[in-house]
Amino acid sequence: MVPKDEACTTAAVEQYLGALAGVHGESQAQPIVRSLLTRAVGRLHTLCASLLHQGYPRLTRPPLNLQAEELLSAVVERLLKALDKVRPQNVRQFFALANQHMRWELNDLARRLDNKMPDVELQDAIAVAPESSGSELSQNARRMLNAIENLPEAEREVFSLVRIQGMTHVEAAGIVGTSLKTIQRRLNRSLFLLTEMLSDHQLDDS
């Protein structure tokens, strides 16, 4: 069962998306976009915190000391620009867009940090076997991130919600708008595809 607050957020986001679909021009769209992001900020913060701490814990430590609030601010800024061009048709598409920009922002930060500190390990939600050098491990982690990006959209969305952001299957089903069996099927397929793409690594299935 989806919590009441989550259901209210979903209904409000759906209402704003409907209003956004009926307007043309940036001047008319911007007030709706800002209201939409304001209403969704609680869930966006939760998603940012989950993805940051479970998928990119290294970024929370020195020298970046990234906080979920900082990531949220960057993601909101990205969404303000993206929603000028992209109009999600439903709640699922909106949070998929937000999730995509979260990953892009975190990947950009991770790459910048790697360029400055190539000997620092990049930890990811997928466990990587220890390597002889931090630089090599970082390359492998980037390869895994690229593999996740290359998953089919439906499988990538479910994998990110469940395995990276730590949502339950019920929570993921509520956001995606599908059944628990479909969530499980897409998750299993994403793991199968990642295993094929990363055949020389072992995925942590815990």
VEXDRENKE-619869 format. One line per 3 residues: number of its first residue (from 1); their letters; for each residue x, y, z of C-alpha. Coordinates in Angstrom, 3 decimals, padded with zeros to 6 digits. Last residue first. Layout:
BEGIN
NUM) A) X,Y,Z | ...
//
This chain:
BEGIN
206) SDD) 022.679,-008.967,-001.485 | 023.131,-009.664,-005.174 | 026.588,-008.091,-005.480
203) LQH) 027.448,-008.254,-009.146 | 030.585,-010.181,-010.112 | 032.902,-008.663,-012.707
200) DSL) 034.390,-010.142,-015.904 | 030.914,-010.568,-017.443 | 030.114,-006.885,-017.087
197) MET) 027.813,-006.477,-020.093 | 026.303,-009.955,-019.632 | 025.896,-009.555,-015.878
194) LLF) 024.388,-006.126,-016.472 | 021.826,-007.654,-018.835 | 020.866,-010.372,-016.331
191) LSR) 020.637,-007.865,-013.498 | 018.386,-005.615,-015.593 | 016.248,-008.623,-016.546
188) NLR) 015.762,-009.588,-012.909 | 014.777,-006.027,-012.030 | 012.363,-005.862,-014.947
185) RQI) 010.688,-009.124,-013.898 | 010.514,-008.104,-010.239 | 008.942,-004.752,-011.090
182) TKL) 006.498,-006.436,-013.478 | 005.490,-008.905,-010.767 | 004.956,-006.026,-008.319
179) STG) 002.507,-004.440,-010.744 | 002.874,-001.115,-012.562 | 002.656,002.597,-011.920
176) VIG) 006.379,003.330,-011.980 | 006.202,005.333,-008.764 | 003.865,002.947,-006.931
173) AAE) 005.667,-000.137,-008.268 | 008.947,001.260,-006.933 | 007.425,001.717,-003.478
170) VHT) 006.048,-001.845,-003.490 | 009.354,-003.285,-004.714 | 011.075,-001.574,-001.824
167) MGQ) 013.242,001.435,-002.520 | 016.994,001.357,-001.956 | 017.999,004.172,-004.281
164) IRV) 020.580,002.080,-006.108 | 019.097,-001.423,-006.257 | 015.374,-000.659,-006.181
161) LSF) 014.829,002.722,-007.855 | 017.879,002.542,-010.106 | 017.206,-001.020,-011.234
158) VER) 013.554,-000.165,-011.904 | 014.417,002.829,-014.093 | 017.247,001.067,-015.901
155) EAE) 014.966,-001.891,-016.724 | 012.283,000.364,-018.223 | 014.773,002.523,-020.132
152) PLN) 016.805,-000.307,-021.642 | 020.201,-000.550,-019.898 | 022.964,001.622,-021.353
149) EIA) 023.118,004.005,-018.366 | 023.670,001.013,-016.073 | 026.577,-000.126,-018.247
146) NLM) 028.051,003.375,-018.153 | 027.938,003.341,-014.355 | 029.623,-000.050,-014.376
143) RRA) 032.406,001.212,-016.642 | 032.856,004.206,-014.365 | 033.330,001.817,-011.456
140) NQS) 035.876,-000.168,-013.437 | 037.857,002.986,-014.224 | 037.777,003.956,-010.542
137) LES) 039.056,000.533,-009.578 | 041.998,000.933,-011.938 | 042.894,004.274,-010.390
134) GSS) 042.567,002.899,-006.870 | 045.219,000.293,-007.625 | 045.595,-003.445,-007.076
131) EPA) 041.893,-004.078,-007.394 | 039.289,-004.959,-004.828 | 036.169,-006.659,-006.273
128) VAI) 033.462,-004.155,-007.076 | 030.175,-004.031,-005.151 | 027.298,-002.461,-007.080
125) ADQ) 025.939,000.493,-005.102 | 029.121,002.319,-006.072 | 032.342,003.184,-004.347
122) LEV) 034.860,005.307,-006.239 | 038.261,004.614,-004.762 | 040.747,007.474,-004.438
119) DPM) 043.969,007.162,-006.464 | 042.730,009.241,-009.399 | 042.196,012.307,-007.191
116) KND) 041.688,015.378,-009.374 | 040.393,013.611,-012.484 | 038.512,011.144,-010.297
113) LRR) 036.831,014.012,-008.457 | 035.669,015.520,-011.722 | 034.369,012.127,-012.872
110) ALD) 032.480,011.615,-009.603 | 030.926,015.078,-009.798 | 029.754,014.476,-013.367
107) NLE) 028.389,011.045,-012.421 | 026.505,012.590,-009.514 | 024.911,015.265,-011.698
104) WRM) 024.055,012.798,-014.465 | 022.588,010.329,-011.976 | 020.393,012.987,-010.390
101) HQN) 019.389,014.233,-013.848 | 018.171,010.767,-014.818 | 016.265,010.382,-011.571
98) ALA) 014.472,013.671,-012.179 | 013.487,012.568,-015.691 | 012.299,009.190,-014.354
95) FFQ) 010.411,011.108,-011.662 | 008.566,013.117,-014.306 | 008.003,010.147,-016.620
92) RVN) 006.367,008.163,-013.827 | 004.206,011.083,-012.788 | 002.734,011.446,-016.278
89) QPR) 003.160,013.106,-019.671 | 006.558,014.628,-018.953 | 007.039,017.897,-020.869
86) VKD) 010.623,018.316,-022.026 | 011.938,021.621,-023.363 | 011.332,024.152,-020.579
83) LAK) 011.152,021.209,-018.185 | 014.879,020.600,-018.686 | 015.920,024.061,-017.508
80) LLR) 013.988,024.010,-014.239 | 014.906,020.330,-013.910 | 018.634,021.083,-013.915
77) EVV) 018.210,023.737,-011.245 | 016.128,021.328,-009.182 | 018.872,018.716,-009.581
74) ASL) 021.590,021.116,-008.408 | 019.568,022.125,-005.333 | 018.760,018.485,-004.555
71) LEE) 022.444,017.565,-004.738 | 023.260,020.319,-002.270 | 020.450,019.205,000.052
68) AQL) 021.649,015.600,-000.128 | 025.048,016.701,001.153 | 028.383,016.438,-000.648
65) NLP) 031.446,016.362,001.584 | 033.552,017.081,-001.532 | 037.109,016.617,-000.157
62) PRT) 036.211,014.792,001.958 | 033.330,012.285,002.313 | 029.787,012.417,000.923
59) LRP) 031.107,011.890,-002.625 | 032.528,008.531,-001.572 | 029.031,007.331,-000.686
56) YGQ) 027.897,007.358,-004.356 | 025.184,004.709,-004.781 | 023.778,004.204,-001.305
53) HLL) 024.401,007.632,000.210 | 023.823,009.712,-002.916 | 020.973,007.673,-004.420
50) SAC) 019.049,007.502,-001.167 | 019.575,011.177,-000.279 | 018.601,012.371,-003.764
47) LTH) 015.476,010.172,-003.810 | 014.385,011.473,-000.408 | 015.023,015.059,-001.488
44) LRG) 012.990,014.513,-004.666 | 010.146,013.120,-002.558 | 010.078,016.236,-000.412
41) VAR) 010.636,018.601,-003.346 | 007.595,017.357,-005.299 | 005.269,020.202,-004.337
38) TLL) 007.963,022.841,-004.806 | 008.996,021.270,-008.097 | 005.438,021.434,-009.433
35) SRV) 004.931,024.985,-008.188 | 008.130,026.035,-009.952 | 007.070,024.289,-013.164
32) IPQ) 003.623,025.879,-013.018 | 005.094,029.362,-012.570 | 007.587,028.694,-015.414
29) AQS) 005.097,027.416,-017.997 | 003.287,030.642,-018.800 | 006.450,032.703,-019.303
26) EGH) 008.202,029.832,-021.090 | 005.633,029.535,-023.865 | 002.694,027.237,-024.320
23) VGA) 000.314,025.899,-021.710 | -001.935,022.831,-021.597 | 000.679,020.217,-020.838
20) LAG) 001.773,022.184,-017.781 | -001.703,021.982,-016.266 | -001.728,018.204,-016.620
17) LYQ) 001.769,017.999,-015.167 | 000.602,020.097,-012.229 | -002.291,017.726,-011.527
14) EVA) -000.102,014.628,-011.794 | 002.373,016.169,-009.368 | -000.455,016.837,-006.915
11) ATT) -001.826,013.294,-007.188 | 001.617,011.740,-006.719 | 002.348,013.968,-003.730
8) CAE) -000.966,013.027,-002.136 | -000.273,009.318,-002.730 | 003.166,009.667,-001.166
5) DKP) 001.680,011.400,001.863 | -000.907,008.617,002.215 | 001.667,005.816,002.092
2) VM) 001.359,003.448,-000.937 | 000.000,000.000,000.000
//
